[in-house]
Amino acid sequence: MAGNDTLSSARDAGRQLLTEVESKQLLVEAGIPTTSALLAANKDEAVRLSSEIGFPAVLKIASSSIAHKSDVGGVKLGLANEDEVGQAFDEMMDTIGNDVPDAEIQGVSVQSMARPGIELVLGMSKDPQFGPVLMFGLGGVLVEVLKDVAFRIVPLTPRDAAQMVREIKGFAVLEGYRGQEPVDVAAIEESLLKLSRFVEERPMIKELDLNPVFAYSDGLTVVDARIVLEDA
């Protein structure tokens, strides 16, 4: 599979952290919806790709050295035209060059802006005794503040996925709150099952973080993705 080639190439190069572009390519192969992510090696490519994808556009730093892009000025949202994309590219490179001068930069990820939705987090970490463990909860800053998450050991069954979604305290938000549309819970459960199969088939993955994932009444999409590999 092409995804396994991506993982092998990264490990052969001594990289543990995949870029977001690589991570999203793997998720798409697994059948998990994501926002498009195209790699631009330079400013001119970033401008051209943003025009092809359509505005408003998003730029994110693509680096195997930077785990949390927003912490170092590596995310630019809502770029309305080519001029704003070019300016955002320059600002991003200047900031990262000053703050993280030793970072290995592959380029920038050019993406379309996702329509707003309920923010979720899906993740995986490895327990020394039980192996891969999936996590689900409300995403964005809420996951850090509320710590309202559910866990299950891989592989998941359909019953496991259904229980994970329903046992978080914030499930009422997913059902529709104060006139807000309920989200597509079946799509969340299916994505958890696909993610379970994805990590079970790829034991070289050490950690996975999909946050935020936007849930809608008609599906969901992964907005940001981080995959960490085991030591070679």
N, CA and C of each residue as an Amber inpcrd file, in Angstrom:
protein
   696
   0.8380000  -1.1930000   0.0000000   0.0000000   0.0000000   0.0000000
   0.8750000   1.2460000   0.0000000   0.3660000   2.2990000  -0.6860000
   1.1350000   3.5350000  -0.7740000   1.3790000   4.1310000   0.5980000
   0.3790000   3.9800000   1.5030000   0.5390000   4.5120000   2.8460000
   1.6970000   3.8930000   3.5820000   1.8700000   2.5860000   3.4130000
   2.9950000   1.9230000   4.0660000   4.3180000   2.3990000   3.4850000
   4.3350000   2.7220000   2.1910000   5.5420000   3.2850000   1.5800000
   5.8880000   4.6240000   2.2150000   4.8600000   5.4300000   2.4760000
   5.0760000   6.7230000   3.1350000   5.6940000   6.5420000   4.5130000
   5.1520000   5.6080000   5.2750000   5.6730000   5.3490000   6.6130000
   7.0970000   4.8250000   6.5570000   7.3660000   3.9050000   5.6380000
   8.7100000   3.3360000   5.5260000   9.7220000   4.3980000   5.1080000
   9.3180000   5.2710000   4.1730000  10.2320000   6.3250000   3.7190000
  10.5820000   7.2730000   4.8530000   9.5670000   7.6150000   5.6650000
   9.8150000   8.5110000   6.7900000  10.7670000   7.8810000   7.7950000
  10.5590000   6.6140000   8.0960000  11.4300000   5.9360000   9.0640000
  12.8390000   5.7840000   8.5090000  12.9460000   5.4750000   7.2100000
  14.2740000   5.3460000   6.5910000  15.0340000   6.6640000   6.6550000
  14.2880000   7.7640000   6.6000000  14.9150000   9.0860000   6.6700000
  15.1600000   9.5330000   8.1070000  14.8010000   8.6740000   9.0690000
  15.0150000   9.0120000  10.4780000  14.0040000   9.9820000  11.0320000
  12.8280000  10.0910000  10.3770000  11.7940000  11.0180000  10.8370000
  10.7430000  10.2590000  11.6410000  10.4090000  10.7720000  12.8050000
   9.3300000  10.1970000  13.6050000   8.0090000  10.9120000  13.3850000
   8.0710000  12.2010000  13.0990000   6.8610000  13.0050000  12.9230000
   6.5670000  13.1870000  11.4430000   5.3970000  12.7170000  11.0030000
   4.9740000  12.9310000   9.6280000   4.4620000  14.3600000   9.4690000
   4.5760000  14.8980000   8.2710000   3.9560000  16.1880000   8.0080000
   2.4490000  16.0080000   7.9400000   1.7250000  17.1090000   8.0330000
   0.2680000  17.0220000   7.9470000  -0.1730000  16.5110000   6.5820000
   0.5480000  16.9000000   5.5330000   0.2130000  16.4250000   4.1880000
   0.3140000  14.9010000   4.1350000   1.3980000  14.3470000   4.6670000
   1.5700000  12.8930000   4.6930000   0.4950000  12.2210000   5.5470000
   0.2220000  12.8190000   6.7120000  -0.7690000  12.2380000   7.6230000
  -2.1430000  12.1860000   6.9740000  -2.5310000  13.2610000   6.3010000
  -3.8490000  13.2970000   5.6770000  -3.9340000  12.3520000   4.4810000
  -2.8480000  12.1890000   3.7490000  -2.8540000  11.2270000   2.6530000
  -3.1350000   9.8230000   3.1730000  -2.5440000   9.4710000   4.3060000
  -2.7780000   8.1580000   4.9090000  -4.2320000   8.0070000   5.3550000
  -4.7790000   9.0610000   5.9420000  -6.1600000   8.9930000   6.4170000
  -7.1430000   8.8470000   5.2600000  -6.8940000   9.5600000   4.1680000
  -7.7610000   9.4480000   2.9930000  -7.7480000   8.0210000   2.4700000
  -6.5590000   7.4010000   2.4370000  -6.4590000   6.0000000   1.9980000
  -7.2600000   5.0830000   2.9130000  -7.3590000   5.4490000   4.1950000
  -8.1120000   4.6470000   5.1540000  -9.6120000   4.9270000   5.0950000
 -10.0220000   5.8690000   4.2500000 -11.4330000   6.1840000   4.1100000
 -11.9500000   7.1930000   5.1000000 -11.0590000   7.9480000   5.7310000
 -11.4510000   8.9630000   6.7160000 -11.3830000  10.3380000   6.0500000
 -12.4970000  11.0770000   5.9750000 -12.5120000  12.3510000   5.2490000
 -11.6090000  13.4010000   5.8980000 -10.8990000  14.1520000   5.0730000
 -10.0620000  15.2460000   5.5580000 -10.2200000  16.4480000   4.6270000
  -9.8050000  17.6190000   5.1150000  -9.6570000  18.7550000   4.2170000
  -8.4590000  18.4880000   3.3110000  -8.5160000  18.9990000   2.0920000
  -7.4090000  18.8070000   1.1560000  -6.1460000  19.4410000   1.7170000
  -5.0030000  18.8420000   1.4010000  -3.7260000  19.3700000   1.8800000
  -2.6780000  19.1160000   0.7980000  -2.2200000  20.1850000   0.1550000
  -1.2390000  20.0810000  -0.9110000   0.0520000  20.7550000  -0.4680000
   1.1690000  20.1310000  -0.7660000   2.4700000  20.6480000  -0.3220000
   3.0230000  21.6430000  -1.3300000   3.3770000  22.8190000  -0.8340000
   4.0400000  23.8400000  -1.6410000   5.4450000  24.0440000  -1.1040000
   6.4260000  23.9270000  -1.9790000   7.8210000  24.0340000  -1.5540000
   8.2800000  25.4800000  -1.4180000   7.5550000  26.4110000  -2.0520000
   7.9810000  27.8060000  -2.0130000   6.7580000  28.7270000  -2.1310000
   7.0250000  30.0090000  -2.1000000   5.9490000  31.0060000  -2.0990000
   5.1320000  30.9550000  -3.3790000   5.7870000  30.8670000  -4.5280000
   5.0540000  30.8520000  -5.7910000   4.1200000  29.6500000  -5.8740000
   4.5800000  28.5010000  -5.4140000   3.7290000  27.3070000  -5.4170000
   2.5460000  27.4780000  -4.4740000   2.7960000  28.0880000  -3.3260000
   1.7140000  28.3100000  -2.3560000   0.6260000  29.1970000  -2.9570000
   1.0310000  30.2460000  -3.6440000   0.0650000  31.1480000  -4.2820000
  -0.7130000  30.4150000  -5.3680000  -0.0090000  29.6440000  -6.1990000
  -0.6760000  28.9300000  -7.2970000  -1.6560000  27.8860000  -6.7590000
  -1.2300000  27.1080000  -5.7810000  -2.0950000  26.0510000  -5.2490000
  -3.3150000  26.6230000  -4.5280000  -3.1260000  27.7330000  -3.8290000
  -4.2660000  28.3360000  -3.1370000  -5.3090000  28.8130000  -4.1350000
  -4.8480000  29.3310000  -5.2720000  -5.7740000  29.7720000  -6.3050000
  -6.5260000  28.5900000  -6.9050000  -5.8290000  27.4630000  -7.0400000
  -6.4770000  26.2690000  -7.5950000  -7.4850000  25.6840000  -6.6120000
  -7.1440000  25.6600000  -5.3220000  -8.0410000  25.1060000  -4.3090000
  -9.2460000  26.0080000  -4.1080000  -9.0090000  27.3150000  -4.1320000
 -10.0770000  28.2820000  -3.9170000  -9.9430000  28.9890000  -2.5840000
 -10.5070000  30.1720000  -2.5150000 -10.4210000  31.0080000  -1.3210000
 -11.7360000  30.9720000  -0.5550000 -11.6910000  31.1800000   0.7680000
 -10.5140000  31.4460000   1.6050000  -9.6350000  30.2080000   1.7560000
  -8.3340000  30.4620000   1.8520000  -7.3450000  29.3900000   1.9410000
  -6.6610000  29.4050000   3.3020000  -5.9570000  28.3180000   3.5700000
  -5.2030000  28.1490000   4.8210000  -3.7870000  27.7320000   4.4810000
  -2.8250000  28.3080000   5.1710000  -1.4390000  27.8520000   5.0810000
  -1.0110000  27.2910000   6.4340000  -0.3390000  26.1370000   6.3970000
   0.2290000  25.5520000   7.6150000   1.6500000  25.1070000   7.3060000
   2.5470000  25.3270000   8.2470000   3.9260000  24.9100000   8.0490000
   3.9910000  23.3820000   7.9500000   4.7810000  22.8950000   7.0070000
   5.0060000  21.4500000   6.8590000   6.4250000  21.1660000   7.3200000
   6.5330000  20.5910000   8.5020000   7.8500000  20.3630000   9.0960000
   7.8200000  19.1040000   9.9400000   8.8270000  18.2770000   9.7560000
   8.9620000  17.0780000  10.5840000   9.5970000  17.4030000  11.9280000
   9.8920000  18.6840000  12.1700000  10.4970000  19.1080000  13.4380000
   9.5140000  19.8390000  14.3380000   8.3340000  20.2040000  13.8070000
   7.3950000  21.0360000  14.5530000   6.1140000  20.2490000  14.7820000
   5.8480000  19.9010000  16.0330000   4.6670000  19.1060000  16.3590000
   3.4210000  19.9680000  16.4990000   3.5650000  21.1630000  17.0640000
   2.4080000  22.0260000  17.3090000   2.5870000  23.3140000  16.5060000
   1.9910000  23.3300000  15.3330000   2.2290000  24.3940000  14.3630000
   1.7790000  25.7710000  14.8500000   0.6190000  25.8270000  15.4860000
   0.0870000  27.1310000  15.8880000   0.9420000  27.7900000  16.9670000
   1.6760000  27.0020000  17.7510000   2.4980000  27.5580000  18.8290000
   3.6670000  28.3850000  18.3030000   4.0630000  28.1600000  17.0490000
   5.2310000  28.8620000  16.4980000   4.8420000  29.7420000  15.3090000
   3.5640000  30.1090000  15.2320000   3.1170000  30.9610000  14.1290000
   3.0350000  30.2330000  12.8090000   2.8410000  28.9180000  12.8570000
   2.8490000  28.1160000  11.6430000   1.4900000  27.8510000  11.0350000
   0.4790000  28.6500000  11.3860000  -0.8630000  28.4870000  10.8200000
  -1.4090000  29.8600000  10.4500000  -1.8890000  29.9940000   9.2160000
  -2.5170000  31.2290000   8.7530000  -3.8750000  30.8660000   8.1540000
  -4.9450000  31.4410000   8.7140000  -6.3080000  31.0770000   8.3410000
  -6.9960000  32.1930000   7.5650000  -8.0060000  31.8100000   6.8000000
  -8.9060000  32.7820000   6.1740000  -8.2480000  33.7140000   5.1910000
  -7.3120000  33.2120000   4.3930000  -6.6050000  34.0470000   3.4110000
  -7.4900000  34.2230000   2.1760000  -7.8160000  35.4860000   1.8630000
  -8.8920000  35.7740000   0.9150000  -8.4490000  35.8560000  -0.5360000
  -7.1490000  36.0120000  -0.7930000  -6.6960000  36.1580000  -2.1780000
  -5.2030000  35.8230000  -2.2700000  -4.6620000  35.8950000  -3.4860000
  -3.2660000  35.5160000  -3.7070000  -2.3060000  36.4180000  -2.9470000
  -2.6160000  37.7190000  -2.8720000  -1.7270000  38.6410000  -2.1560000
  -1.6320000  38.2690000  -0.6770000  -2.7690000  37.9210000  -0.0730000
  -2.7500000  37.5460000   1.3390000  -1.9800000  36.2390000   1.5490000
  -2.0850000  35.3220000   0.6010000  -1.3260000  34.0680000   0.7040000
   0.1690000  34.3450000   0.6500000   0.6010000  35.1850000  -0.2860000
   2.0220000  35.5100000  -0.3900000   2.5470000  36.1950000   0.8490000
   1.7590000  37.1480000   1.3800000   2.1790000  37.8480000   2.6040000
   2.2290000  36.8880000   3.7840000   1.2270000  35.9990000   3.8950000
   1.1970000  35.0400000   4.9970000   2.3830000  34.0890000   4.9240000
   2.7470000  33.6680000   3.7160000   3.9090000  32.7840000   3.5440000
   5.1730000  33.4620000   4.0740000   5.3930000  34.7060000   3.6740000
   6.5940000  35.4280000   4.1120000   6.6070000  35.5980000   5.6330000
   5.4730000  35.9880000   6.1990000   5.4000000  36.1880000   7.6510000
   5.6800000  34.8930000   8.3980000   5.1130000  33.8020000   7.9010000
   5.3010000  32.5160000   8.5550000   6.7680000  32.0970000   8.5370000
   7.4000000  32.2140000   7.4020000   8.8010000  31.8040000   7.2910000
   9.7100000  32.6760000   8.1370000   9.4010000  33.9800000   8.2000000
  10.2120000  34.8820000   9.0250000  10.0770000  34.5160000  10.5090000
   8.8480000  34.2860000  10.9510000   8.6040000  33.9640000  12.3590000
   9.2820000  32.6550000  12.7500000   9.0900000  31.6340000  11.9300000
   9.6620000  30.3240000  12.2570000  11.1900000  30.3620000  12.1390000
  11.6880000  31.1100000  11.1710000  13.1360000  31.2350000  11.0300000
  13.7760000  31.8610000  12.2490000  13.0510000  32.8000000  12.8840000
  13.5780000  33.4530000  14.0840000  13.3880000  32.6000000  15.3390000
  12.2090000  31.9750000  15.4490000  11.8680000  31.2590000  16.6850000
  12.3420000  29.8120000  16.7030000  12.3630000  29.1780000  15.5310000
  12.7880000  27.7730000  15.4560000  13.8060000  27.6370000  14.3140000
  14.9630000  28.2510000  14.4680000  15.9050000  28.3230000  13.3450000
  16.4290000  26.9690000  12.8800000  16.4190000  25.9660000  13.7420000
  16.9640000  24.6590000  13.3710000  15.9050000  23.6970000  12.8260000
  14.6730000  24.1700000  12.6770000  13.5910000  23.2900000  12.2130000
  13.8280000  22.8590000  10.7670000  13.5250000  21.6010000  10.5060000
  13.6070000  21.0740000   9.1380000  12.2720000  21.3600000   8.4440000
  12.2950000  22.2240000   7.4360000  11.0750000  22.6760000   6.7780000
  10.9430000  21.9950000   5.4180000   9.8000000  21.3050000   5.2100000
   9.5220000  20.7020000   3.9100000   8.7680000  21.6630000   2.9850000
   8.1630000  22.6860000   3.5520000   7.3730000  23.6450000   2.7810000
   6.1660000  24.0630000   3.5830000   5.0650000  24.3430000   2.8890000
   3.8150000  24.6660000   3.5700000   2.7030000  23.8010000   2.9910000
   1.7390000  23.4940000   3.8390000   0.5380000  22.7910000   3.4190000
  -0.5080000  23.8360000   3.0460000  -1.0140000  23.7360000   1.8250000
  -2.0360000  24.6630000   1.3350000  -3.3830000  23.9480000   1.3880000
  -4.3490000  24.5600000   2.0720000  -5.6300000  23.9020000   2.2940000
  -6.7850000  24.8680000   2.0870000  -7.9550000  24.3100000   1.8730000
  -9.1670000  25.1120000   1.8480000  -9.7060000  25.2370000   3.2760000
 -10.4090000  26.3230000   3.5530000 -11.0270000  26.5030000   4.8710000
 -12.2040000  25.5450000   5.0050000 -12.2580000  24.8160000   6.1120000
 -13.3810000  23.9240000   6.3630000 -14.5500000  24.7380000   6.9190000
 -15.7740000  24.3520000   6.5510000 -16.9360000  25.0150000   7.1370000
 -17.0100000  24.6660000   8.6260000 -17.4420000  25.5890000   9.4540000
 -17.4740000  25.3490000  10.9060000 -18.3660000  24.1680000  11.2620000
 -18.0000000  23.4710000  12.3180000 -18.7760000  22.3500000  12.8240000
 -18.4760000  22.1460000  14.2950000 -19.0750000  21.1260000  14.8730000
 -18.7600000  20.7700000  16.2590000 -17.3610000  20.1530000  16.2840000
 -16.4980000  20.6660000  17.1580000 -15.1110000  20.2120000  17.1820000
 -14.9620000  18.9440000  18.0290000 -14.3690000  17.9310000  17.3940000
 -14.0930000  16.6670000  18.0610000 -12.6010000  16.3990000  18.0460000
 -12.1820000  15.4390000  18.8630000 -10.8140000  14.9340000  18.8100000
 -10.8740000  13.4090000  18.7510000 -10.0870000  12.8420000  17.8540000
  -9.8780000  11.4030000  17.7800000  -8.3800000  11.1750000  17.8930000
  -7.9840000  10.2010000  18.6700000  -6.5560000   9.9880000  18.8400000
  -6.2180000   8.5580000  19.1710000  -4.9150000   8.2700000  19.1890000
  -4.4120000   6.9570000  19.5700000  -3.0800000   7.1110000  20.2580000
  -2.9160000   6.3710000  21.3370000  -1.6120000   6.2480000  21.9820000
  -1.4190000   4.7820000  22.3340000  -0.1810000   4.4110000  22.6440000
   0.1150000   3.0090000  22.9330000   0.3420000   2.8000000  24.4170000
  -0.4280000   1.8990000  24.9700000  -0.2500000   1.4980000  26.3510000
   0.7780000   0.3660000  26.4010000   1.7380000   0.4160000  27.3500000
   2.7730000  -0.6310000  27.4060000   2.2100000  -2.0400000  27.5540000
   1.0710000  -2.1620000  28.1960000   0.4810000  -3.4860000  28.4190000
  -0.5600000  -3.8630000  27.3780000  -1.4500000  -2.9180000  27.0160000
  -2.5860000  -3.2440000  26.1610000  -2.3790000  -2.8850000  24.6960000
  -1.3380000  -2.1340000  24.3730000  -1.1030000  -1.7590000  22.9870000
  -1.9060000  -0.5290000  22.5990000  -2.3120000  -0.4050000  21.3130000
  -2.9990000   0.8010000  20.8500000  -4.3300000   1.0190000  21.5630000
  -4.5420000   2.2500000  22.0010000  -5.7760000   2.6430000  22.6730000
  -6.3200000   3.8780000  21.9560000  -7.5950000   3.8090000  21.5260000
  -8.2230000   4.9490000  20.8630000  -8.8720000   5.8710000  21.8780000
  -8.8910000   7.1720000  21.5370000  -9.5270000   8.1910000  22.3610000
 -10.5230000   8.9540000  21.5190000 -11.6330000   9.3570000  22.1490000
 -12.6370000  10.1960000  21.4840000 -13.1700000  11.2100000  22.4850000
 -13.4070000  12.4330000  22.0050000 -14.0010000  13.4440000  22.8690000
 -14.3000000  14.7070000  22.0980000 -14.7810000  15.7320000  22.8080000
 -14.9540000  17.0410000  22.2010000 -13.5760000  17.6500000  21.9910000
 -13.4020000  18.3380000  20.8600000 -12.0630000  18.7800000  20.4650000
 -11.7780000  20.2340000  20.7580000 -10.7640000  20.7500000  20.0600000
 -10.3170000  22.1130000  20.2860000  -9.7380000  22.2670000  21.6720000
  -9.9460000  23.4370000  22.2880000  -9.4300000  23.6720000  23.6380000
 -10.2190000  22.8790000  24.6690000 -11.4260000  22.4330000  24.3080000
 -12.2580000  21.7330000  25.2800000 -11.6180000  20.4460000  25.7700000
 -10.8770000  19.7750000  24.8880000 -10.2850000  18.5020000  25.2990000
  -9.2660000  18.7080000  26.4100000  -8.5820000  19.8580000  26.4070000
  -7.5870000  20.1330000  27.4360000  -8.2360000  20.6660000  28.7110000
  -9.3230000  21.4300000  28.5500000  -9.9650000  22.0470000  29.7130000
 -10.8790000  21.0580000  30.4250000 -11.7400000  20.3900000  29.6640000
 -12.7520000  19.5220000  30.2640000 -12.2770000  18.0900000  30.4620000
 -11.3270000  17.6640000  29.6320000 -10.8420000  16.2740000  29.6750000
 -12.0130000  15.2820000  29.6210000 -12.9790000  15.5990000  28.7630000
 -14.1870000  14.7800000  28.6050000 -13.9590000  13.8350000  27.4260000
 -13.2800000  12.7200000  27.7080000 -12.8920000  11.7990000  26.6460000
 -13.2160000  10.3610000  27.0490000 -13.2940000   9.5000000  26.0440000
 -13.5400000   8.0720000  26.2530000 -12.4210000   7.2810000  25.5770000
 -12.1040000   6.1110000  26.1270000 -11.0160000   5.2850000  25.6160000
 -11.5090000   3.8580000  25.3590000 -10.9240000   3.2100000  24.3440000
 -11.1500000   1.7990000  24.0860000  -9.8730000   1.1880000  23.5000000
  -9.6540000  -0.0780000  23.8270000  -8.5090000  -0.8030000  23.2930000
  -8.8110000  -1.2510000  21.8600000  -7.8190000  -1.1440000  20.9880000
  -7.9230000  -1.6220000  19.6040000  -7.7660000  -3.1470000  19.5970000
  -8.5510000  -3.8950000  18.7890000  -9.5070000  -3.4130000  17.7830000
 -10.8710000  -3.1030000  18.3790000 -11.5240000  -2.0940000  17.8120000
 -12.8610000  -1.7230000  18.2430000 -13.9160000  -2.5660000  17.5290000
 -15.0020000  -2.8200000  18.2210000 -16.1980000  -3.3890000  17.6180000
 -17.1990000  -2.2570000  17.3910000 -18.2290000  -2.4550000  16.5620000
 -19.2610000  -1.4210000  16.4200000 -19.8770000  -1.0140000  17.7510000
 -20.0380000  -1.9650000  18.6530000 -20.5730000  -1.6330000  19.9700000
 -19.6250000  -0.7180000  20.7280000 -18.3090000  -0.9910000  20.6490000
 -17.3210000  -0.1300000  21.3070000 -17.4400000   1.3070000  20.8120000
 -17.5150000   1.4600000  19.4830000 -17.5820000   2.8010000  18.8890000
 -18.8270000   3.5440000  19.3560000 -19.9580000   2.8460000  19.3740000
 -21.2080000   3.4780000  19.8110000 -21.1230000   3.8970000  21.2750000
 -20.5220000   3.0590000  22.1090000 -20.3970000   3.3910000  23.5260000
 -19.4580000   4.5710000  23.7460000 -18.3550000   4.6210000  23.0120000
 -17.4020000   5.7230000  23.1610000 -18.0760000   7.0640000  22.9300000
 -18.8470000   7.1430000  21.8480000 -19.4840000   8.4090000  21.4990000
 -20.4890000   8.8290000  22.5660000 -21.2120000   7.8790000  23.1120000
 -22.3160000   8.1890000  24.0180000 -21.9010000   8.3480000  25.4810000
 -20.7120000   7.9260000  25.8360000 -20.3680000   7.9990000  27.2590000
 -19.6790000   9.2920000  27.6590000 -19.3140000  10.1420000  26.7020000
 -18.7440000  11.4290000  27.0960000 -19.8610000  12.3220000  27.6400000
 -19.5190000  13.1870000  28.5650000 -20.5120000  14.0730000  29.1830000
 -21.0910000  15.0520000  28.1630000 -20.3110000  15.3610000  27.1360000
 -20.7580000  16.3280000  26.1320000 -21.5840000  15.7320000  25.0150000
 -22.0740000  14.5120000  25.1780000 -22.8440000  13.8850000  24.1020000
 -24.0750000  14.7020000  23.7410000 -24.6440000  15.4240000  24.7160000
 -25.8160000  16.2590000  24.4370000 -25.5240000  17.3020000  23.3600000
 -24.2690000  17.7630000  23.2940000 -23.8860000  18.7260000  22.2570000
 -24.0150000  18.0840000  20.8760000 -23.6790000  16.8100000  20.7770000
 -23.7540000  16.1110000  19.4930000 -25.1970000  15.8460000  19.0920000
 -26.0790000  15.6960000  20.0680000 -27.4850000  15.4220000  19.7840000
 -28.2410000  16.6690000  19.3220000 -27.6510000  17.8160000  19.4790000
 -28.3220000  19.0710000  19.1440000 -28.6340000  19.8220000  20.4130000
 -28.1200000  21.0350000  20.5250000 -28.2260000  21.7860000  21.7760000
 -28.7370000  23.1900000  21.4810000 -29.8520000  23.5710000  22.1030000
 -30.4300000  24.9170000  21.9590000 -30.6380000  25.2840000  20.4800000
 -31.3220000  24.4020000  19.7710000 -31.6650000  24.6850000  18.3860000
 -30.6000000  24.3270000  17.3800000 -29.4390000  23.8930000  17.8470000
 -28.3810000  23.4990000  16.9150000 -28.6850000  22.1240000  16.3340000
 -28.3490000  21.9380000  15.0580000 -28.6040000  20.6550000  14.4070000
 -27.7990000  19.5360000  15.0560000 -28.3650000  18.3530000  15.2220000
 -27.5600000  17.2150000  15.6880000 -26.5470000  16.8160000  14.6240000
 -25.4400000  16.2650000  15.0700000 -24.4060000  15.8540000  14.1160000
 -24.6580000  14.4040000  13.6880000 -23.9070000  13.9930000  12.6840000
 -24.0310000  12.6500000  12.1200000 -23.2490000  11.6700000  13.0010000
 -23.9110000  11.1430000  14.0260000 -23.2450000  10.2510000  14.9780000
 -22.7650000   8.9770000  14.2820000 -23.5270000   8.4870000  13.3190000
 -23.1250000   7.2710000  12.5990000 -21.7920000   7.4690000  11.8820000
 -21.5610000   8.6740000  11.3390000 -20.2990000   8.9560000  10.6630000
 -19.1360000   8.9600000  11.6540000 -19.3760000   9.4390000  12.8770000
 -18.3370000   9.4260000  13.9040000 -17.9810000   7.9820000  14.2640000
 -19.0030000   7.1560000  14.4820000 -18.7620000   5.7560000  14.8270000
 -17.9920000   5.0490000  13.7170000 -18.3730000   5.2910000  12.4700000
 -17.6860000   4.6490000  11.3460000 -16.2350000   5.1000000  11.2670000
 -15.9660000   6.3670000  11.5350000 -14.5850000   6.8590000  11.5060000
 -13.7510000   6.2460000  12.6190000 -14.3550000   6.0280000  13.7850000
 -13.6370000   5.3540000  14.8710000 -13.2630000   3.9300000  14.4760000
 -14.1700000   3.2310000  13.8130000 -13.8830000   1.8640000  13.3720000
 -12.7890000   1.8570000  12.3010000 -12.8560000   2.8070000  11.3780000
 -11.8100000   2.8950000  10.3400000 -10.4610000   3.2410000  10.9610000
 -10.4760000   4.1320000  11.9530000  -9.2260000   4.4960000  12.6180000
  -8.6590000   3.3050000  13.3760000  -9.5100000   2.5080000  13.9760000
  -9.0720000   1.2970000  14.6690000  -8.3650000   0.3500000  13.7060000
  -8.9750000   0.1050000  12.5530000  -8.3440000  -0.7700000  11.5610000
  -7.0360000  -0.1720000  11.0480000  -7.0430000   1.1450000  10.8790000
  -5.8660000   1.8470000  10.3600000  -4.6510000   1.6350000  11.2640000
  -4.8160000   1.8310000  12.5690000  -3.6690000   1.6990000  13.4810000
  -3.3340000   0.2310000  13.7300000  -4.3270000  -0.6440000  13.6790000
  -4.0540000  -2.0670000  13.8800000  -3.1770000  -2.6150000  12.7590000
  -3.3820000  -2.1200000  11.5560000  -2.6240000  -2.5960000  10.3930000
  -1.2620000  -1.9210000  10.2690000  -0.9920000  -0.9140000  11.1000000
   0.2640000  -0.1680000  10.9890000   0.9110000  -0.0420000  12.3690000
   1.5160000  -1.0980000  12.8430000   2.0960000  -1.0880000  14.1940000
   3.2590000  -0.1190000  14.3610000   3.7630000   0.4120000  13.2460000
   4.8550000   1.3780000  13.3570000   4.3780000   2.7560000  13.8150000
   3.0500000   2.9600000  13.8880000   2.5200000   4.2330000  14.3810000
   2.4760000   4.2130000  15.9080000   3.1300000   5.1820000  16.4960000
   3.2220000   5.2810000  17.9540000   2.1050000   6.1350000  18.5450000
   1.7450000   7.1870000  17.8410000   0.7930000   8.1650000  18.3740000
   0.0770000   8.8380000  17.2130000  -1.1750000   9.1730000  17.4350000
  -1.9750000   9.8060000  16.3880000  -2.9200000  10.8040000  17.0380000
  -3.0370000  11.9850000  16.4350000  -3.8700000  13.0360000  17.0090000
  -4.6190000  13.7380000  15.8840000  -5.9330000  13.5870000  15.8510000
  -6.7840000  14.2780000  14.8810000  -7.5850000  15.3190000  15.6520000
  -7.1710000  16.5790000  15.5670000  -7.7910000  17.6400000  16.3640000
  -7.4910000  19.0010000  15.7440000  -8.5450000  19.7120000  15.2930000
  -9.9460000  19.3240000  15.4270000 -10.4430000  18.4780000  14.2640000
 -11.4930000  17.7390000  14.5640000 -12.3180000  17.0850000  13.5530000
 -13.6640000  17.7970000  13.5970000 -14.1320000  18.3300000  12.4710000
 -15.4090000  19.0380000  12.4540000 -16.5270000  18.0500000  12.1200000
 -17.4980000  17.9580000  13.0150000 -18.6550000  17.0910000  12.8020000
 -19.8270000  17.9290000  12.3160000 -20.5430000  17.3880000  11.3260000
 -21.6860000  18.0700000  10.7330000 -22.9130000  17.1590000  10.7940000
 -24.0250000  17.6890000  10.3220000 -25.2360000  16.8700000  10.2430000
 -25.1370000  15.8420000   9.1260000 -24.1730000  16.0280000   8.2250000
 -24.0250000  15.1430000   7.0710000 -22.6110000  14.5800000   6.9370000
 -21.9840000  14.2550000   8.0560000 -20.6390000  13.6700000   8.0000000
 -19.6690000  14.4090000   8.8870000 -18.3850000  14.2330000   8.5880000
 -17.3370000  14.9150000   9.3400000 -16.1140000  15.0750000   8.4510000
 -15.1710000  15.8910000   8.8990000 -13.9050000  16.0320000   8.1830000
 -12.7840000  16.3420000   9.1700000 -11.6290000  15.7350000   8.9480000
 -10.4500000  15.9740000   9.7830000  -9.7770000  17.2580000   9.2990000
  -9.6410000  18.2260000  10.1820000  -9.0590000  19.5100000   9.8230000
  -7.5470000  19.5200000  10.0600000  -7.1120000  18.8840000  11.1270000
  -5.6740000  18.8430000  11.4080000  -5.2990000  17.4420000  11.8910000
  -4.1330000  16.9630000  11.4680000  -3.7280000  15.5860000  11.7710000
  -2.2460000  15.5330000  12.0970000  -1.9200000  14.7210000  13.1020000
  -0.5150000  14.5370000  13.4950000  -0.2860000  13.0460000  13.7420000
   0.7140000  12.4840000  13.0920000   1.0670000  11.0740000  13.2630000
   2.5440000  10.9820000  13.6460000   2.8110000  10.2460000  14.7320000
   4.1660000  10.0510000  15.2230000   4.5080000   8.5670000  15.0790000
   5.6900000   8.2590000  14.5890000   6.1160000   6.8830000  14.3800000
   6.9820000   6.3840000  15.5370000   7.0040000   5.0660000  15.6810000
   7.9230000   4.4510000  16.6370000   9.3650000   4.7190000  16.2150000
  10.2770000   4.6400000  17.1720000  11.6970000   4.7300000  16.8300000
  12.0480000   3.6250000  15.8440000  12.8570000   3.9560000  14.8640000
  13.2550000   2.9580000  13.8700000  14.0320000   1.8360000  14.5420000
